[in-house]
Amino acid sequence: MNGSPLGLRRRGFLRHGAGAATVAACAALALPARAAGSRSLALVHTHTRESLEITYAVGGQPVPSAMMAVNHFLRDHYSGAIGSIDPLVLDQLHQVRLAFGSTQPFEVISGYRAAATNAHLRASRGGGVAQRSLHLEGRAIDVRLRGTALAELRDAALQLRAGGVGYYPRESFVHLDSGRVRHW
């Protein structure tokens, strides 16, 4: 019987059980934040409106469950395809955040990009999207940092000398990647 007290109790148990499991999973991801040498990020995706605050590495090593969450969060927002994000890109974001002493989240415009999405963007944007974009390999991210001037974000990323830095003031983002050191 759907309306029986037993049915209501079972639904309530399942609903609360799922909530408890979610809280436990989040707590497990948050635990490493107290460990020495941990690296954390706060992200908000401008297209999906999702947010993520996570410790992605502890003791110099990526946390597998956290990286899975990051991979999902930075998925291709057009197709839903999930790639593997290079932890070196996250390290760049972490270092920039530390340089500013910011607790604000990075606003993510683009993370991983599937080949079909990249081809579509190349065809529809009249250039400006690289054929062999490092977004295809999960090695690039386009961001801005709340409360930080875009030019200052670019300059901090350039000082890292950790990969490519693209400056797009008209589109209001900075591109960071884990490729060779270069800028545009």
C-alpha positions as CSV (number, residue, x, y, z in Angstrom):
1,M,0.0,0.0,0.0
2,N,1.4,3.3,-1.1
3,G,-0.3,5.4,1.7
4,S,0.4,3.0,4.5
5,P,2.5,4.1,7.5
6,L,5.0,1.4,6.6
7,G,5.4,2.9,3.1
8,L,5.9,6.4,4.5
9,R,8.4,5.2,7.0
10,R,10.3,3.3,4.3
11,R,10.4,6.4,2.0
12,G,11.5,8.6,4.9
13,F,14.2,6.1,5.8
14,L,15.4,6.0,2.2
15,R,15.3,9.7,1.8
16,H,17.2,10.3,5.1
17,G,19.6,7.4,4.3
18,A,20.5,9.0,1.0
19,G,21.0,12.3,2.6
20,A,23.3,10.8,5.3
21,A,25.3,9.0,2.6
22,T,25.8,12.3,0.7
23,V,26.9,14.1,3.9
24,A,29.3,11.2,4.7
25,A,30.7,11.4,1.2
26,C,31.2,15.1,1.5
27,A,32.8,14.8,4.9
28,A,35.2,12.1,3.6
29,L,36.3,14.6,0.9
30,A,36.7,17.4,3.4
31,L,38.8,15.4,5.9
32,P,42.1,15.7,4.0
33,A,41.7,19.5,4.2
34,R,43.2,19.4,7.7
35,A,46.2,17.4,6.5
36,A,49.6,19.2,5.9
37,G,50.3,20.0,2.3
38,S,46.7,19.9,1.2
39,R,45.5,21.8,-1.9
40,S,42.0,23.1,-2.2
41,L,39.8,25.0,-4.6
42,A,36.4,26.6,-4.7
43,L,34.8,26.6,-8.1
44,V,31.5,27.9,-9.6
45,H,30.6,26.9,-13.1
46,T,29.1,29.8,-15.1
47,H,27.1,27.6,-17.4
48,T,25.8,24.8,-15.2
49,R,25.5,27.0,-12.0
50,E,27.1,24.2,-10.0
51,S,29.6,24.9,-7.3
52,L,32.4,22.7,-5.8
53,E,34.6,23.3,-2.8
54,I,37.1,20.5,-2.5
55,T,40.5,19.4,-1.3
56,Y,41.9,17.7,-4.4
57,A,45.4,16.8,-3.2
58,V,47.0,15.9,0.1
59,G,50.7,15.5,0.7
60,G,51.5,16.3,-2.9
61,Q,49.2,13.5,-4.2
62,P,45.8,13.9,-5.9
63,V,42.9,12.4,-3.9
64,P,41.2,9.9,-6.3
65,S,37.6,10.5,-5.1
66,A,38.2,14.3,-5.2
67,M,39.6,14.1,-8.8
68,M,36.5,12.1,-9.8
69,A,34.3,14.9,-8.5
70,V,36.5,17.5,-10.3
71,N,36.3,15.6,-13.5
72,H,32.6,15.5,-13.3
73,F,32.3,19.2,-12.4
74,L,34.6,20.3,-15.2
75,R,32.9,18.1,-17.8
76,D,32.0,19.4,-21.3
77,H,28.9,21.5,-20.4
78,Y,27.6,21.1,-24.0
79,S,27.6,17.3,-24.3
80,G,28.1,16.1,-20.7
81,A,31.2,14.2,-21.7
82,I,33.6,13.7,-18.8
83,G,37.4,13.8,-19.3
84,S,40.3,13.5,-16.9
85,I,41.5,16.9,-15.6
86,D,45.3,17.3,-15.2
87,P,46.0,18.0,-11.6
88,L,48.7,20.5,-12.7
89,V,46.0,22.8,-14.0
90,L,44.4,22.6,-10.6
91,D,47.7,23.3,-9.0
92,Q,48.0,26.5,-11.1
93,L,44.6,27.7,-9.8
94,H,45.5,26.8,-6.3
95,Q,48.8,28.8,-6.5
96,V,47.0,31.8,-8.0
97,R,44.4,31.7,-5.3
98,L,47.2,31.6,-2.7
99,A,49.0,34.6,-4.3
100,F,45.9,36.7,-3.9
101,G,45.0,35.3,-0.5
102,S,41.6,34.8,-1.9
103,T,38.8,32.6,-0.5
104,Q,36.5,33.5,-3.4
105,P,35.7,30.8,-5.9
106,F,37.0,30.7,-9.4
107,E,34.3,31.2,-12.0
108,V,34.8,28.4,-14.6
109,I,33.8,29.2,-18.2
110,S,35.3,26.0,-19.7
111,G,37.1,23.0,-18.5
112,Y,37.2,19.7,-20.4
113,R,35.9,19.9,-24.0
114,A,34.9,16.9,-26.2
115,A,36.3,16.7,-29.8
116,A,32.8,17.2,-31.3
117,T,32.2,20.3,-29.1
118,N,35.6,21.7,-30.0
119,A,34.9,21.2,-33.7
120,H,31.5,22.9,-33.4
121,L,33.0,25.9,-31.5
122,R,35.7,26.2,-34.2
123,A,33.1,26.3,-36.9
124,S,30.7,28.6,-35.2
125,R,33.0,31.1,-33.5
126,G,35.0,32.2,-36.6
127,G,38.3,31.2,-35.1
128,G,39.6,31.6,-31.6
129,V,39.2,27.9,-30.7
130,A,42.4,25.9,-31.3
131,Q,42.1,22.7,-33.4
132,R,44.3,20.8,-30.9
133,S,43.1,22.7,-27.8
134,L,44.5,21.4,-24.5
135,H,40.8,21.5,-23.3
136,L,40.5,18.3,-25.3
137,E,43.0,16.6,-23.0
138,G,41.7,18.1,-19.8
139,R,44.9,20.2,-19.6
140,A,43.2,23.7,-19.8
141,I,40.7,25.8,-18.0
142,D,39.1,29.2,-18.7
143,V,38.4,31.2,-15.5
144,R,38.0,34.4,-13.7
145,L,38.4,35.0,-9.9
146,R,35.7,36.9,-8.1
147,G,37.1,40.2,-6.7
148,T,40.2,40.1,-8.8
149,A,40.9,42.2,-11.9
150,L,41.3,40.1,-14.9
151,A,44.7,41.6,-15.8
152,E,45.9,40.8,-12.2
153,L,44.7,37.2,-12.6
154,R,46.7,37.0,-15.9
155,D,49.8,38.5,-14.4
156,A,49.7,36.1,-11.4
157,A,49.3,33.1,-13.8
158,L,52.2,34.4,-15.9
159,Q,54.5,34.7,-12.8
160,L,53.9,31.0,-12.1
161,R,55.6,30.0,-15.5
162,A,53.7,26.7,-15.2
163,G,52.1,26.6,-18.6
164,G,50.1,28.6,-21.1
165,V,48.3,31.7,-20.2
166,G,45.7,33.4,-22.5
167,Y,44.2,36.8,-21.8
168,Y,40.7,37.4,-23.1
169,P,39.5,40.7,-21.7
170,R,36.6,41.1,-24.2
171,E,35.2,37.7,-23.2
172,S,36.2,38.3,-19.5
173,F,38.3,35.2,-18.8
174,V,41.9,34.0,-18.5
175,H,43.0,30.7,-20.0
176,L,45.4,28.5,-18.0
177,D,46.9,25.3,-19.3
178,S,49.6,22.7,-18.4
179,G,51.2,22.9,-21.8
180,R,54.5,24.6,-22.6
181,V,55.1,28.0,-21.1
182,R,53.7,30.7,-23.5
183,H,51.2,33.5,-23.5
184,W,48.9,35.4,-25.8
